[in-house]
Each structure stands twice: as structure tokens, then as C-alpha cells.
Amino acid sequence: MAFVANKVALVTGGASGIGFAITDHLLKNGAKGVGIVDTSAQNGTKAEKKFRDEYGDKVIFIQTDVTKKDELKAAFEKTIAKFKNLDIVVNNAGIMNEPDWKLTLTVNLEAVLSGTFMALDEYLPKYRSSEEGLIVNTASILGIDCMRTIPTYSATKSGVIALGRSLGHQEDYDKTHIRIITICPGYIDTPLVSAAINREGYTNHQPDPDSFISPDFVGEQVVCLMNEGKTGSVWVIEEMEAYAVNFPDRKDMKVV
Ligand SMILES: NC(=O)c1ccc[n+]([C@@H]2O[C@H](COP(=O)([O-])OP(=O)(O)OC[C@H]3O[C@@H](n4cnc5c(N)ncnc54)[C@H](O)[C@@H]3O)[C@@H](O)[C@H]2O)c1
């Protein structure tokens, strides 16, 4: 049986793009309930209605700014109050806004740290419905192949990768039974990218529109990874495939 069947999930940034697609595939694969946690009331309400029409009373939209710890905590608690458990936390909300680098840092990294630690230390140990809990954090291919025109965004995504790799050690899993997986999508056709393309100086690094993939493909792959992804693993999702990143051993990194 799929890992997600009968599980309860919380998805930040779930009202749009990749988070919306992850929510859709969670529900398609039999999740018991999903808390959609997003700042956008308009998109959140729309998403809640769409999913309720399709899957019944299995979603709750909780308008939340993930950078505010008390709001994020309340979102965890409302999801648990509605569905009685919490098994999967997807820290996915993100922005690309180089001029406001402090906000980018706060949304893309600090809030992912908050969501990860709340899940790991507090809510998954207490409320998971089976042996295992799961955290999925959304980084980006740009956290590995950093882009000179969006240094803050790239730095935050490198941070998210480092977080998942450090917390995802097998020895820690043996104690917590909480897996941590990091995803690194490539160019995905979402509002975040279309808004940024004209704004962030992509002009000298225009992504080829043919290389864009749909958020639906990412959602489908993420739900597969929820079954099989090992703790600490980092997955690139681009060009219609998902593969685990093979990071070099530090002893092999020196160029001789
Ligand atoms: N689209 C891509 O090509 C791409 C590639 C790699 C990684 N990502 C990452 O995927 C994640 C999702 O992005 P997307 O492309 O689906 O974009 P999107 O704009 O469609 O979705 C992002 C969602 O996050 C929400 N959000 C932003 N700030 C928030 C906050 N403070 N609190 C709560 N919600 C907030 C937005 O309202 C929006 O609904 C982001 O972390 C992004 O960096 C995107």
C-alpha cells in the first residue's frame, strides 16, 4: 500500500504550483486529509473548494504566513484538530525576490527550519498514525547549480539541502523514525517562475521554455518518493525524471 494512504499531511504553499500538485497527488493516492497552509486567501479558498468537490471533506485551507511562528504552529494544530493525526509535513512555500533578500531568506530558509523542527520535535512524534513520520522540504536545482543572477534564492535553497542532509542521518532516523527527504525541482511552469523571468535578470540565463515541466509531474514524483525515498536523500526532478543526487565524498573533492 502507498505510504500516503490514510495519512494526514500539511503542505505549505499548497494553494498554487508545486504545493497544489503535491496536495492533489496525496489525495489521489488515498490521503486521509491535507492541511493547505498558504498566505493567499484567494488561491487557498479556490484550492480547498476544488479539492473538496473532487475528494470530499479531506482538505482544510488555513491562511498562514509561514514566517510567523505562532501562525505556523496554529496551522499544525488546526490540521491535527480536523484530521486527528499528522504524518507528513511538506515545507514547500517559497518566493523568488532578490531585491527583498531578507524576506527571501525568511520564507525560503528560516520558515523551512521552523516547519522542520516543529514537525520533528513536536508534532510528528506525538500525532503520527503509524511507525513512521515524513518531512519533505522543497529546495531547488539552483541550490546545487547556483545562478549568479539570483544569489539569495540559490543560497536559501543550498541551505534547505544542507538541512535535509544533516538531519536525515540514518542514526537519527533509527531513533526518531522520521524520514527527511529534500526535492530539487528544475524549471517548473508555475507563477513563481513566470513572475520572476522578467523581473530577476534572467535575461542572460533564459531557461529554454521547452525544458519547463508541469507541476503535476512534480506532484506525482514526490508522492512516489514518499514511498521509496531514503532519509537524507536529495532528489532532482527535471526533464521528466527524478533521480537521487550522488554527493561526492569530501576525500574525492580535491582537484589534483
Ligand atoms: N517553479 C519552479 O521552477 C521551482 C523550481 C525549484 C524549486 N521551486 C520551489 O518550489 C516551491 C513552490 O514554488 P512554486 O514554483 O510552486 O511557486 P508558486 O508561487 O506557484 O507557489 C508558492 C506558494 O507559496 C506561497 N507562499 C509564499 N510565501 C508564503 C508565506 N510567507 N507563507 C505561506 N505561503 C507562502 C504562495 O502564496 C504560493 O501559493 C518554492 O519553494 C520554490 O522555491 C520552484
The ligand as an SDF file (V2000), in Angstrom:
LIG
                    3D

 44 48  0  0  0  0  0  0  0  0999 V2000
    8.7580   26.6880  -10.1740 N   0  0  0  0  0  0  0  0  0  0  0  0
   10.0000   26.2860  -10.2080 C   0  0  0  0  0  0  0  0  0  0  0  0
   10.6360   26.2320  -11.2750 O   0  0  0  0  0  0  0  0  0  0  0  0
   10.6800   25.8470   -8.9570 C   0  0  0  0  0  0  0  0  0  0  0  0
   11.8970   25.1570   -9.0850 C   0  0  0  0  0  0  0  0  0  0  0  0
   12.5550   24.7450   -7.9540 C   0  0  0  0  0  0  0  0  0  0  0  0
   12.0040   24.9830   -6.7110 C   0  0  0  0  0  0  0  0  0  0  0  0
   10.8150   25.6520   -6.6000 N   0  0  0  0  0  0  0  0  0  0  0  0
   10.3040   25.8570   -5.2620 C   0  0  0  0  0  0  0  0  0  0  0  0
    9.0400   25.2340   -5.1710 O   0  0  0  0  0  0  0  0  0  0  0  0
    8.2870   25.8510   -4.1240 C   0  0  0  0  0  0  0  0  0  0  0  0
    6.8920   26.1560   -4.6400 C   0  0  0  0  0  0  0  0  0  0  0  0
    7.0090   27.1550   -5.6500 O   0  0  0  0  0  0  0  0  0  0  0  0
    6.0970   27.1910   -6.9460 P   0  0  0  0  0  0  0  0  0  0  0  0
    7.0120   27.2310   -8.1010 O   0  0  0  0  0  0  0  0  0  0  0  0
    5.0520   26.1600   -6.8580 O   0  0  0  0  0  0  0  0  0  0  0  0
    5.5300   28.6690   -6.8240 O   0  0  0  0  0  0  0  0  0  0  0  0
    4.0680   29.2470   -6.5490 P   0  0  0  0  0  0  0  0  0  0  0  0
    4.2480   30.7090   -6.4740 O   0  0  0  0  0  0  0  0  0  0  0  0
    3.1180   28.6850   -7.5230 O   0  0  0  0  0  0  0  0  0  0  0  0
    3.7270   28.6490   -5.1170 O   0  0  0  0  0  0  0  0  0  0  0  0
    4.3120   29.1450   -3.9440 C   0  0  0  0  0  0  0  0  0  0  0  0
    3.2350   29.2600   -2.8960 C   0  0  0  0  0  0  0  0  0  0  0  0
    3.8620   29.6540   -1.6530 O   0  0  0  0  0  0  0  0  0  0  0  0
    3.0040   30.6040   -1.0440 C   0  0  0  0  0  0  0  0  0  0  0  0
    3.7570   31.4370   -0.1130 N   0  0  0  0  0  0  0  0  0  0  0  0
    4.7100   32.3570   -0.4020 C   0  0  0  0  0  0  0  0  0  0  0  0
    5.1200   32.9590    0.7240 N   0  0  0  0  0  0  0  0  0  0  0  0
    4.4370   32.3940    1.7460 C   0  0  0  0  0  0  0  0  0  0  0  0
    4.4210   32.5960    3.1390 C   0  0  0  0  0  0  0  0  0  0  0  0
    5.1860   33.5060    3.7350 N   0  0  0  0  0  0  0  0  0  0  0  0
    3.5950   31.8230    3.8970 N   0  0  0  0  0  0  0  0  0  0  0  0
    2.8070   30.8880    3.3180 C   0  0  0  0  0  0  0  0  0  0  0  0
    2.7550   30.6820    1.9980 N   0  0  0  0  0  0  0  0  0  0  0  0
    3.5740   31.4160    1.2210 C   0  0  0  0  0  0  0  0  0  0  0  0
    2.4210   31.4050   -2.1960 C   0  0  0  0  0  0  0  0  0  0  0  0
    1.2510   32.1100   -1.8120 O   0  0  0  0  0  0  0  0  0  0  0  0
    2.1790   30.3290   -3.2290 C   0  0  0  0  0  0  0  0  0  0  0  0
    0.8850   29.7990   -3.1230 O   0  0  0  0  0  0  0  0  0  0  0  0
    9.0890   27.0690   -3.6950 C   0  0  0  0  0  0  0  0  0  0  0  0
    9.8210   26.7640   -2.5310 O   0  0  0  0  0  0  0  0  0  0  0  0
   10.0350   27.2930   -4.8590 C   0  0  0  0  0  0  0  0  0  0  0  0
   11.2030   27.9590   -4.4730 O   0  0  0  0  0  0  0  0  0  0  0  0
   10.1450   26.0850   -7.7080 C   0  0  0  0  0  0  0  0  0  0  0  0
  1  2  1  0
  2  3  2  0
  2  4  1  0
  4  5  1  0
  4 44  2  0
  5  6  2  0
  6  7  1  0
  7  8  2  0
  8  9  1  0
  8 44  1  0
  9 10  1  0
  9 42  1  0
 10 11  1  0
 11 12  1  0
 11 40  1  0
 12 13  1  0
 13 14  1  0
 14 15  2  0
 14 16  1  0
 14 17  1  0
 17 18  1  0
 18 19  2  0
 18 20  1  0
 18 21  1  0
 21 22  1  0
 22 23  1  0
 23 24  1  0
 23 38  1  0
 24 25  1  0
 25 26  1  0
 25 36  1  0
 26 27  1  0
 26 35  1  0
 27 28  2  0
 28 29  1  0
 29 30  1  0
 29 35  2  0
 30 31  1  0
 30 32  2  0
 32 33  1  0
 33 34  2  0
 34 35  1  0
 36 37  1  0
 36 38  1  0
 38 39  1  0
 40 41  1  0
 40 42  1  0
 42 43  1  0
M  CHG  2   8   1  16  -1
M  END
$$$$
